[in-house]
Amino acid sequence: LMKLLRVKQIEDNQGKTLASEGVKANYQDMINYSVFCLIKLSAGHS
């Protein structure tokens, strides 16, 4: 949830940040977390 809140905050500021990797990096992190979760879930059902 923290990543989602951070992305919303960055988007509300039209992409301007003082110290951040930006929206793209945050979206990539969320995709990575999702993939890892799917892998763990599928490994548990094998």
C-alpha positions in Angstrom: 0.0 0.0 0.0 2.9 2.4 0.7 4.0 2.2 -3.0 0.5 3.0 -4.1 0.3 6.0 -1.8 3.7 7.2 -3.0 2.7 6.9 -6.7 -0.4 8.9 -6.0 1.6 11.5 -4.2 4.0 11.8 -7.1 1.2 12.0 -9.7 -0.6 14.7 -7.6 2.7 16.7 -7.9 2.8 16.3 -11.6 5.9 14.0 -11.3 7.9 16.5 -9.3 9.9 15.0 -6.4 12.7 16.0 -4.1 14.1 12.5 -3.5 12.5 9.7 -5.5 13.1 7.3 -8.3 9.9 8.4 -9.9 6.6 6.8 -10.9 8.0 4.4 -13.4 10.4 2.8 -10.8 7.5 2.5 -8.3 5.3 0.8 -10.9 8.1 -1.6 -11.8 8.5 -2.4 -8.1 4.8 -3.2 -7.7 4.9 -5.5 -10.8 7.9 -7.3 -9.3 6.2 -7.8 -6.0 3.1 -9.1 -7.8 5.2 -11.6 -9.8 7.0 -12.8 -6.7 3.6 -13.3 -5.0 2.3 -15.3 -7.9 5.4 -17.5 -7.9 5.1 -18.1 -4.1 1.3 -18.9 -4.5 1.9 -21.3 -7.3 4.8 -23.0 -5.5 2.5 -23.6 -2.5 0.0 -25.5 -4.7 2.5 -27.8 -6.4 
